Structure formats: C-alpha cells, structure tokens
Amino acid sequence: MGTTLDKPGLVYFHSSRSGKCRRIEGYIAQVLQHRRNHDTFKYYAVAQEERPDLLEKFGIGFTPTIVVLERQAIAARLEGPRGSKDIERFLQPWLR
C-alpha cells in the first residue's frame, strides 16, 4: 500500500458482511464526487475478512474505519463515521 509523495492514500477498512460498511463506502464516494476530488487520493478498500493482516498492521480494531496515509504513515484516522458530513469534515484538510 505505498503512496506517492504528492497523493495521499485513502484506506477504507470494512467488513463485506456489514450493511453499515456498505453505506459508508457510498458516503465516501459521494463526498469525493461532490467535491470533485476523484484524484485527490489513491483509494484502497480493505475487507477485514480478506486481509486481517492489514487490519492488525494498522491497528484497526473496529470497522468501518477510514485512514489517510501520507508519506507511508497514518496522517489521520476516523473510526465509525456516521455519514457523509462526518467524512467530509474528516477529509477537509485534503479536499479542494
């Protein structure tokens, strides 16, 4: 999960079995589309069932969780977002 220095990574840790996680993924897409930030991030979706090793590596104990990576380090983390307003506030420093 490397990122370039000019493009942060947006990592969405989720459960593919969770309805809430599916809704949150839609909210992420909505925020990025609404703000025309499609290319702001390198986007990764990580299902806990498929990559439990990555959840452990990043210290994720709860899904859904959104992480922003800059220079291969965690710049910000949002656990349990409730909707698009939470996500937009969280991503504000990176949005245009």
N, C-alpha and C positions, 0 to 999 in steps of 0.2 A: 504494500500500500504506500508506495512512495509518491510524493507530490513534488512538483517543480516549485522553485522558489517564488515564482510570480503567480501561482494559482494554488490557493489552499484546498485541502481535501475536506469534503463534507461526508462524514461517515454516519450512516443510519443503522444502528443496531436494533434488530427487531425479531419478533417471533412470527414465522409464517402462519402459525395457527391462531393468531390473535386478531380479532376484528378491530380492536383499538389500534394496533400497529398498522393495519392496512389503511385505516382512516388517516393516521398521522402521516403516512407516506404520501397520501393525496394532498394533505395540507402543505407538506414541503414543496411538492410540485407547484401548488397554487401560489405560494409565496415567491418562488423563483420565476414563475411565468408572469405574475402580476407586476413584479418589479423589473422584468426584462433582465434577469440575472442568470440566464441559462448557462453562460460560460464563465461565471464567476468562480465556480468550484469544480473540482474533479469529484464526481459523486460516486459513492460506494454504498451499496445496501448489503448488510451482513446479517444473515439469518442465524440465530443462535443454534438452531438445530443442525446447521451445516458447518459452522465454524466456531464451535465453543472455545477453541484455542485463541481466537482473536478477541472474544469477549474477556477471557482471562488476561490476555496480554495488555488490554486497555483498561482493565479494572472495571468492567461493566457488570454490575450486579442486578440491573433492572432494565427491562425493555418495556417500552421504547426509550432509547437514548440517542441523542444526536451529538456528535463530536466534530469539532473543527480542528483540522491539523494544519499547522504552519511550520515549515522547516522540519518536518517529521516529528514534531512534538505537539501535544494537545494544547491548543490555544484556548479552547472553551468547551464546555460540556453542559448539555441540557437533558436532565432526566425527567421522564414522564410529561412531555409537553401536552397541553390540553387542547390546543387548536392553532390555527394559523397566526393569530395575534401573538401567542407565546413564541412561536417560531420566528416570526418577523422581528420581534424585539431582540431575541437571542442573536439573530444573524445581522442585525442592524450595522455593526461595525464594518461588515464586508459588503453590504448591499449598496448599489448605486442609486 
